[in-house]
């Protein structure tokens, strides 16, 4: 659901409002804790099919292998759906709507493919910039960092997620950089705590760690990893969403957000080039897998 904060008429004066880094992070963590049950269940639903697929034994039976492949695809789709659903739920709860689990998924279903396409385009723009030089890649990654959120909470027919993300970051670039570093600092202890059991397992029994595929504990280890991810991700998503919401509030009435024309989606040459690269890579992979068994290897 969209926040109705973008006016059609430009406002002549706008003063930069401060968005506190640690204050926003603290509010985000509190927001995640207050709505934790809903956010955790959404993330858990995203991992459920993948976790179930782990316990299906891999054999030479064609039917079972087809089931494994279909479940893997369903698990991937469910994971993407849950990522869109949690942004939808956060936008609802932040704007005082008592959105529930079922509503979060129902309202986000129509936005999955826009989420996927725009996230892929953002990824390739960032990678393309990184290949030219590291700094352009970092720059694109920051100014387009809100694309996955914008494509869910805004109406993509009238507002380009790329233009919206860039508009929010303008005048707040270094603040967004500092916020990202602060997020990393907050999450480091959590990452260490989650990684410690795996490191202990490897150090205690290096031989068992080398043969994870045959280790009977492996399915349970992977399920534990999924549960840990589902437990942590609500806080990460909340910190990202709250920054988006706070920047949008701070920039209300600014030149960047006051002009609907400037935020309209336009297929520019950069996006066309990125889509061409994606298409080329996809076709290359398709032909590789189709003909690798036909062309004899020397």
Secondary structure as UniProt FT lines:
FT   HELIX           21..34
FT   HELIX           36..54
FT   HELIX           62..94
FT   TURN            95..96
FT   HELIX           101..108
FT   HELIX           109..111
FT   HELIX           112..132
FT   HELIX           134..143
FT   TURN            144..146
FT   HELIX           147..153
FT   TURN            156..158
FT   HELIX           161..169
FT   TURN            170..171
FT   HELIX           173..204
FT   HELIX           206..210
FT   HELIX           212..214
FT   TURN            216..217
FT   HELIX           218..250
FT   TURN            251..253
FT   HELIX           255..258
FT   HELIX           260..263
FT   HELIX           269..291
FT   TURN            292..294
//
